[in-house]
Amino acid sequence: MRSGAKVAVVGGVFVLVAGGIGYGAYSVVGGGSAGGTEAEAASAEVRTGPPSASEITETSKGFLKAWASGDATAAALLTDNQTDAEPLLTGYAEDAHVTEAVITPGTAVGAKVPFTVKATVSYDGKSKPWSYSSELTVVRGRTTGKALVDWQPTVIHPQLTEGATLRTGESSTAAIQAVDRNGKVLDKEKYPSLGPILDTLREKYGSEAGGTAGVETWIEPADTALPDTTLLTLVKGRPGELQTTLDANVQAAAETAVKQYEGASVVAVRPSTGAIRAVANNPATGFNAAMQGKQAPGSTLKIMTAAMLLETGQAAANRPIECPKDVLYEGRSFHNLAHFELPATDTFTTSFARSCNTAFIKRIDDVDDDSALAKEARDVFGIGLDWKTGVVSFDGSVPEEVGGEAAAQYIGQGTVQMNALNVASITATARTGTFRQPVIVPRELDGRQLAVASRSLSQNVTRQLNDMMRATASWGTGKAAMASVGGDKGAKTGSAEVDGQGTSNSWFTGFSNDLAAAAVVQSGGHGGDAAGPVVASVLRAGS
């Protein structure tokens, strides 16, 4: 489809605007047709293989024309899922109250056809322009062989999910104006990663904040436990001020840092209080992977494993420990990166700073309790204790395992599941010796009960952990990434291998004075290479 072609909706009546270069070169697909040339339609043979360029052009144009004409049934027939497509297409005008729109297709890239929408939404005498971009994909129908639009809710709007609907009306919750710890306003435009978080805070605390509702266009999710996502505000409600623990400067640094890598997340936490200072994701909209993600954290979990070994007397920071090239435990083989080994005289600090896998796994027999790490996670680090941060979060998981699976957990692999929030909290706990549940809004706002670990680390173990992390930052695997960070600083690198993924995920966590941060970059490789610079940027902003 050439970029000059436009389909318009005017005053609720959809008409075709033939205003672009070469628009007349395309024949209009009739109502109910599934695309394809006349010769192809006349053929009794069911076609196979990818759609041709002409099929992609005609099917996409036919779909957009039918959608623009207000004929939801005809448009739905041009998709591979009429049942799901028709209600959303009908609701575009009836529920979202779109009264005017111009749809401008871009140049097809393979079977994908991007397009832009410039619309007007009208409700109760109020109107406002609304612009966005989306795309559709043309596929071959499995049974008919006809070229059809591959139906996805994102065709209507890029943020629509399965079962969700677009609506316009008076908002069901009062508006909020979230502010950081210093009273600076936090909004989605300047801090895009906060979008899902601000939606949740509004849903949860809008009434307490004392604001009033406005008139908006929003996405109503299928899951009623999830918040609505506001797309357009026609009439602003009076927002109530909502205090958060975030720091605008640290948040800004986090937003910039994650933009370096696709699939990056970072969280910063204040160890002395548990206050969350920043949360950022790339991509910024949709799923809050930094707080809800679930994946193996790699060697960053050695902070917790080291604490367990120090507490049980199986290791000490300045005591020698074996670090061979590889080790076999109950039929499962483990090795170090590039199969390096360390002299038998090197200390546990060296093995920690160099991220020696085998040094940790060789101690599992001496611990003599396969569930010891799971207990350490729960009792000391608060993992899995149902955190109440103020928004939705996954609070980490270290299941009780046996044999080789338990050994894999020692180095953050196997069944261990974490996200950047969990690992930042682990670092914060190691920093002070006491778990303080992370929060993004003060507990005093609603009097919710925060999670409390059953015990703290001793001062001796806490000191050794801090010294080992300082070594990692000053001359170990975290040296390069932490070189630009000032203050009293420490770190731990990690890389987590994922089945079917060519490059491991990059993990990094560190502290500087009273700020801890952790980051993960999907397929980023070694922790110091990708996640390390993200964490360093955040720590510099908050130190």
CORFEN-V672224 format. One record per pair of residues at least 24 apart in sequence whose C-alpha atoms are under 10 Angstrom apart, sorted by the first residue. I is the first residue (numbers start at 0). GAP is how many residues later the second one is. Records with the same first field share a line. If there is no record, write none. Layout:
BEGIN
I=GAP, GAP
END
This chain:
BEGIN
0=25, 52, 53, 55, 56, 57, 58, 59, 60, 103, 104, 105, 106, 107, 108, 112, 113, 114
1=24, 55, 102, 103, 104, 105, 106, 111
2=101, 102, 103, 104, 105, 111, 112
3=100, 101, 102, 103
4=56, 97, 98, 99, 100, 101
5=55, 58, 59, 62, 95, 96, 97, 98, 99, 100, 109, 110, 111
6=54, 57, 58, 59, 60, 61, 62, 94, 95, 96, 97, 98, 110
7=56, 57, 59, 60, 61, 92, 93, 94, 95, 96, 109, 110, 111
8=58, 59, 60, 61, 84, 89, 90, 91, 92, 93, 94, 110, 111
9=58, 59, 88, 89, 90, 91, 92, 109, 110
10=87, 88, 89, 90, 109, 111
11=56, 57, 58, 81, 82, 85, 86, 87, 88, 89
12=55, 56, 57, 86, 87
13=51, 52, 53, 54, 55, 56, 57, 85, 86, 87, 88
14=50, 51, 53, 54, 55, 87
15=48, 49, 50, 52, 53, 86
16=48, 85, 86
19=84
25=28, 31, 32, 35, 36
26=30, 31, 34, 35
27=30, 31, 33, 34, 35, 37, 38
28=29, 30, 31, 32, 33, 34, 36, 37, 49
29=32, 33, 35, 36, 44
30=31, 32, 34, 35, 40, 42, 43, 44, 46, 47
31=30, 31, 34, 39, 41, 42, 43, 44, 45, 46
32=26, 29, 30, 41, 42, 44, 45, 113, 114, 115
33=24, 25, 26, 28, 29, 40, 41, 42, 43, 44, 45, 46, 107, 110, 111, 112, 113, 114, 115
34=24, 25, 26, 27, 28, 43, 111, 112, 113, 114
35=110, 111, 112
39=106
40=105
44=99, 100
45=95, 96, 97, 98, 99, 100
46=93, 94, 95, 96, 97, 98, 99, 100
47=92, 93, 94, 95, 96, 97, 98, 99
48=90, 91, 92, 96
49=60, 61, 88, 89, 90, 91, 95, 97
50=59, 60, 87, 88, 89, 90, 94, 95, 96, 97
51=58, 59, 86, 87, 88, 95
52=55, 56, 57, 58, 85
53=93
54=56, 83, 84, 85, 91, 92, 93
55=52, 54, 55, 56, 57, 81, 82, 83, 84, 91, 92, 93
56=50, 51, 54, 56, 81, 90
57=89, 90
58=78, 79, 80, 87, 88, 89, 90
59=45, 48, 51, 52, 53, 54, 75, 76, 77, 78, 87, 88, 89
60=44, 52
61=86, 87
62=73, 85, 86
63=39, 40, 41, 51, 72
64=38
66=25, 36, 89
67=32, 33, 34, 35
74=74
75=72, 73, 75
76=71, 72
77=60, 68, 69, 70, 71, 72, 73
78=58, 59, 60, 62, 68, 69, 70, 71, 72, 73
79=58, 59, 60, 61, 62, 64, 66, 67, 68, 69, 70, 71, 72
80=60, 67, 68, 69, 70, 71
81=69
83=67, 68, 69, 78, 79
84=66, 67, 68, 70, 71
86=78
87=65, 67, 68, 72, 75, 76, 77, 78
88=64, 66, 67
90=74, 75, 76
91=64, 65, 73, 74, 75, 76
92=28, 29, 73, 74, 75
93=72, 73, 74
94=70, 71, 72, 73, 74, 122
95=25, 26, 27, 69, 70, 71, 72, 73, 120, 121, 122, 123
96=24, 25, 26, 27, 30, 69, 70, 71, 72, 120
97=24, 25, 29, 30, 31, 32, 69, 70, 119
98=24, 28
99=29, 30
100=28, 29, 30
101=29
102=28, 29, 30
103=29
104=28, 29, 30, 31
105=29
107=27, 28, 29
108=28
109=27, 28
110=25, 26, 27, 28, 38, 39
111=24, 25, 26, 27, 37, 38
112=24, 25
113=41
114=40
116=39, 40
120=47, 95, 96, 111, 112, 113
121=46, 47, 95, 112
122=45, 46, 47, 92, 93, 94, 111, 112
123=45, 46, 91
125=89, 108, 109
126=106, 107, 108
127=104, 105, 106, 107
128=103, 104, 105
129=87, 101, 102, 103, 104
130=101
131=25, 26, 99
132=24, 25
133=24, 25
156=62
158=60, 70, 72, 126, 127
159=58, 59, 60, 61, 69, 126
160=58, 59, 60, 61, 125
161=59, 60, 61
162=57, 58, 59, 60
163=55, 56, 57, 58, 59, 64
164=53, 54, 55, 56, 57, 63
165=51, 52, 53, 54, 55, 62, 63, 64, 65
166=49, 50, 51, 52, 53, 61, 63, 64
167=47, 48, 49, 50, 51, 62, 63, 64, 65, 66
168=45, 46, 47, 48, 49, 64, 65, 66
169=43, 44, 45, 46, 47, 63, 64, 65, 67
170=41, 42, 43, 44, 45, 46, 47, 57, 59, 62, 64, 65, 66
171=31, 34, 40, 41, 42, 43, 44, 56
172=29, 30, 31, 32, 33, 34, 38, 39, 40, 41, 54, 55, 64
173=28, 29, 31, 32, 33, 34, 35, 36, 37, 38, 39, 40, 62, 63, 64, 65, 66
174=24, 26, 27, 28, 30, 31, 32, 34, 35, 36, 37, 38, 39, 61, 62, 63, 64, 65, 66, 67
175=25, 26, 27, 29, 30, 31, 32, 33, 34, 35, 36, 37, 61, 62, 63, 64, 65, 66, 67
176=25, 29, 32, 34, 61, 62, 63, 64, 65, 66
177=24, 31, 61, 62, 63, 64, 65, 66, 68, 263
178=62, 63, 64, 65, 66, 67, 68, 69
179=62, 63, 64, 65, 66, 67, 68, 69, 71, 97, 98, 260, 261
180=62, 63, 64, 65, 66, 67, 94, 96, 260, 261
181=61, 62, 63, 64, 65, 66
182=58, 59, 60, 61, 63, 64, 65
183=59, 62, 63, 64, 65
184=56, 57, 58, 63
185=56, 58, 60, 61, 62, 65
187=96, 97
189=58, 61, 62, 65
190=57, 60, 61, 63, 64, 65, 88, 89, 93
191=60, 63, 88, 89, 90, 91, 92, 93
192=58, 59, 61, 62, 65, 72, 85, 86, 87, 88, 89, 90, 91, 92, 93, 94, 95, 97
193=57, 61, 84, 85, 86, 87, 90, 91, 94
194=34, 35, 89, 90, 91, 92, 93
195=30, 31, 32, 33, 34, 88, 89, 90, 91, 92, 195, 196
196=30, 82, 88, 89, 90, 91, 94, 193, 194, 195, 243
197=29, 31, 193
198=27, 28, 29, 30, 31, 192
199=25, 26, 27, 28, 29, 190, 191, 192
200=26, 41, 43, 189, 190, 191, 239, 240
201=25, 26, 37, 38, 40
202=24, 25, 26, 188
203=186, 187
204=35, 37, 185, 236, 240, 241
205=33, 34, 35, 36
206=33
207=32, 33, 34, 237, 238
208=30, 31, 32, 33, 34, 236
209=28, 29, 30, 31, 32
210=26, 27, 28, 29, 30, 31
211=24, 25, 26, 27, 28
212=24, 25, 26
213=24, 25
225=166
228=57
241=199, 200, 203
242=197, 198, 199, 202
243=31, 32, 33, 146, 195, 196, 197, 198, 201
244=24, 25, 29, 30, 31, 32, 33, 193, 194, 195, 196, 197
245=29, 30, 31, 32, 33, 193, 194, 195
246=28, 29, 30, 31, 32, 294, 295
247=29, 30, 293, 294
248=28, 29, 289, 292, 293
249=27, 28, 29, 287, 288, 289, 290, 291, 292, 293
250=26, 27, 28, 29, 287, 290, 291
251=26, 27, 28, 286, 289
252=25, 27, 281, 282, 283, 284, 285, 286, 287, 288, 289
253=24, 25, 26, 27, 265, 280, 281, 282, 283, 284, 285, 287
254=24, 25, 26, 27, 29, 279, 283
255=24, 25, 26, 278, 281, 282
256=24, 25, 274, 276, 277, 278, 279, 280, 281
257=24, 25, 26, 261, 262, 263, 272, 273, 275, 276, 277, 279, 280
258=24, 25, 275
259=261, 270, 271, 273, 274
260=259, 260, 261, 262, 263, 269, 270, 273
261=259, 260, 261, 262
262=26, 242, 257, 258, 259, 260, 261
263=25, 26, 156, 241, 242, 243, 255, 256, 257, 258, 259, 260, 266, 267, 270
264=24, 25, 26, 28, 154, 155, 156, 242, 253, 254, 255, 256, 257, 266, 269, 270
265=24, 25, 153, 154, 155, 157, 158, 241, 242, 243, 251, 252, 253, 254, 255, 265, 268, 269, 272
266=24, 152, 153, 154, 155, 156, 157, 158, 242, 249, 250, 251, 252, 253, 268, 271
267=152, 153, 155, 156, 157, 160, 170, 241, 242, 243, 247, 248, 249, 250, 251, 267, 270, 271, 274
268=152, 155, 156, 158, 159, 167, 168, 169, 170, 171, 242, 245, 246, 247, 248, 249
269=154, 155, 158, 159, 161, 166, 168, 169, 241, 242, 243, 244, 245, 246, 247, 272
270=153, 154, 155, 156, 157, 158, 159, 160, 161, 162, 163, 164, 165, 166, 167, 240, 242, 243, 244, 245, 246
271=156, 157, 159, 160, 161, 162, 163, 164, 242, 243, 244
272=155, 161, 162, 163, 164, 165, 166, 241
273=115, 150, 151, 154, 155, 161, 162, 163, 164, 165, 166, 241, 242
274=114, 161, 162, 163, 164, 165, 166, 167, 240
275=113, 145, 148, 149, 161, 162, 163, 164, 165, 239, 240, 241
276=161, 162, 163, 238, 239, 240, 261, 265
277=143, 162, 239, 260, 264
278=141, 142, 161, 238, 240
279=140, 239
280=238, 239, 240
281=239
287=104, 105
288=104, 105, 130, 131, 132, 231
289=103, 104, 128, 129, 130, 131, 132, 228, 229, 230
290=98, 100, 101, 102, 103, 104, 105, 127, 128, 129, 130, 131
291=99, 100, 101, 102, 103, 104, 126, 127, 128, 129, 130
292=100, 101, 102, 103, 124, 125, 126, 127, 128, 129
293=100, 101, 102, 103, 122, 123, 124, 125, 126, 128
294=101, 102, 117, 118, 119, 120, 121, 122, 123, 124, 125, 201, 203, 210, 225
295=100, 101, 102, 113, 115, 116, 117, 118, 119, 120, 121, 122, 123, 198, 199, 200, 201, 202, 209, 211
296=112, 114, 115, 116, 117, 119, 120, 121, 122, 123, 125, 126, 196, 197, 198, 199, 200, 208, 209, 210, 211, 222, 223
297=110, 111, 112, 113, 114, 115, 116, 118, 119, 120, 195, 196, 197, 198, 199, 206, 207, 208, 209, 210, 229
298=53, 56, 57, 58, 110, 111, 112, 113, 114, 193, 194, 195, 196, 197, 207, 208, 209, 228
299=55, 111, 112, 123, 124, 126, 127, 191, 192, 193, 194, 195, 196, 207, 208, 209, 210, 218, 227
300=76, 108, 109, 110, 111, 112, 115, 117, 122, 125, 126, 191, 192, 193, 206, 208
301=50, 53, 54, 55, 58, 107, 108, 109, 110, 190, 191, 192
302=49, 107, 108, 109, 120, 123, 124, 126, 127, 162, 163, 165, 166, 188, 189, 206
303=69, 70, 72, 73, 76, 77, 106, 107, 108, 119, 122, 123, 125, 126, 161
304=55, 56, 67, 68, 69, 71, 72, 104, 105, 106, 107
305=42, 43, 46, 54, 67, 104, 155, 158, 159, 162
306=66, 69, 70, 73, 74, 123, 126, 150, 151, 154, 155, 157, 158
307=59, 64, 65, 67, 68, 69, 72, 102, 149, 153
308=51, 54, 55, 57, 58, 63, 64, 152
309=38, 147, 150, 151, 152, 154, 155
310=65, 146, 147, 149, 150, 151
311=54, 55, 60
312=53, 54
313=46, 49, 50, 52, 53
314=32, 33, 34, 44, 45, 48
315=31, 32, 33, 145, 148, 149
316=30, 31, 32, 33, 34, 35, 144, 146, 147, 148, 150, 151
317=28, 29, 30, 31, 32, 146, 150
318=26, 27, 28, 29, 30, 31
319=24, 25, 26, 27, 28, 29, 30, 31
320=24, 25, 26, 27, 28, 29, 30, 37, 38, 39, 41, 42
321=24, 25, 26, 29, 34, 36, 37, 38, 40, 41
322=24, 25, 27, 28, 32, 33, 34, 35, 36, 37, 38, 39
323=32, 33, 34, 35, 38
324=31, 32, 33, 34
325=30, 31, 32, 33, 35, 36
326=30, 31, 32, 34, 35
327=30, 33, 34, 76, 79
328=32, 33, 35, 36, 74, 75, 76, 77, 78, 79
329=72, 73, 74, 75, 77
330=72, 73
331=71, 72, 73, 75, 76
332=25, 71, 74, 75
333=24, 27, 28, 70, 73, 74, 77
334=24, 26
336=158, 189
347=120
348=115, 116, 118, 119, 120, 121, 122, 123, 127
349=118, 121, 122, 125, 126
350=117, 121, 125
351=113, 116, 117, 119, 120, 124, 125, 140, 141
352=115, 116, 117, 118, 119, 120, 121, 122, 123, 124, 125, 126, 138, 139, 140
353=117, 118, 121, 122, 123, 124, 138, 139
354=56, 117, 121, 122, 123, 137, 138, 139
355=55
356=51, 53, 54, 55
357=49, 52, 53
359=47, 48, 50, 51
360=43, 45, 46, 47, 48, 49, 50
361=45, 48
362=44, 47
363=39, 42, 43, 46
364=38, 42
368=32, 33, 37
369=30, 31, 32, 33, 34, 35, 36, 37
370=27, 28, 29, 30, 31, 35
371=28, 29, 34
372=25, 26, 27, 28, 33, 34, 36, 37
373=24, 25, 26, 27, 32, 35, 42
374=24, 25
375=77, 79
376=49, 76
377=74, 75, 76, 77
378=56, 73, 74, 75, 76, 77
379=46, 49, 50, 53, 54, 55, 72, 73, 74, 75, 76, 77
380=41, 44, 45, 46, 47, 48, 49, 52, 53, 54, 55, 56, 71, 72, 73, 74, 75, 76
381=40, 43, 44, 47, 52, 53, 54, 55, 69, 70, 71, 72, 73
382=35, 39, 40, 42, 43, 52, 54, 68, 70
383=38, 67
384=52, 65, 66, 67, 68
385=51, 64, 65, 66
386=50, 51, 52, 62, 63, 64, 65
387=49, 50, 51, 52, 53, 55, 60, 61, 62, 63
388=48, 49, 50, 51, 52, 53, 54, 59, 61, 62
389=48, 49, 50, 51, 52, 53, 55, 56, 58
390=48, 49, 50
392=26, 28, 29
393=24, 25, 27, 28
394=24, 26, 27, 28, 30, 42, 43
395=24, 25, 26, 27
396=25
410=83, 84, 85
411=82, 83, 84, 85
412=82, 83, 84, 85
413=82, 83, 84
418=88, 99, 100, 101
419=87, 88, 89, 97, 98, 99, 100, 101
420=96, 97, 98
421=96
422=84, 85, 86, 87, 93, 94, 95, 96, 97
423=84, 85, 86, 87, 91, 92, 93, 94, 95
424=84, 91, 92, 93
425=83, 90, 91, 92
426=38, 39, 42, 63, 64, 65, 82, 83, 84, 88, 89, 90, 91
427=81, 82, 83, 86, 87, 88, 89, 90
428=27, 28, 33, 87
429=26, 27, 31, 32, 33, 34, 35, 36, 39, 81, 86
430=31, 32, 34, 35, 36, 38, 59, 79, 80, 81, 82, 83, 84, 85
431=24, 25, 26, 27, 30, 31, 33, 34, 82
432=24, 25, 26, 27, 28, 29, 30, 32, 33
433=24, 28
464=25
465=24, 25, 45
467=24
468=24, 40, 41, 42
469=40, 41, 42
471=38
472=37, 38
476=49, 50, 51, 52, 55
477=30, 31, 32, 49, 50, 51, 54, 55
478=49, 53
479=48, 49, 52, 53, 56
480=27, 29, 46, 47, 48, 49, 50, 51, 52, 53, 54, 55, 56
481=28, 29, 30, 46, 50, 51, 53, 54, 55, 57, 58
482=50, 53
483=49, 52, 53, 55, 56
484=25, 26, 27, 50, 51, 52, 53, 54, 55, 56, 58
485=26, 27, 50, 53, 54, 57
486=24, 25, 26, 27, 52, 53, 56
487=24, 25, 26, 55
488=24, 25, 26, 27, 50, 54
489=26
490=25, 26, 27, 37, 41, 44, 45
491=26, 35, 36, 40
492=25, 33, 34, 35, 36, 38, 39
493=26, 31, 32, 33, 34, 37, 38
494=25, 26, 27, 28, 29, 30, 31, 32, 33, 36
495=24, 26, 27, 28, 29, 30, 31
496=26, 28
497=24, 25
504=25, 26
505=24, 25, 26
506=24, 25, 28
507=24, 25, 26, 27, 28
508=25, 26, 27
509=25, 26, 29
510=24, 25, 28, 32
511=24, 26, 27, 28, 30, 31
512=26, 29, 30
513=25, 28, 29
514=24, 25, 26, 27, 28
515=26, 27
END
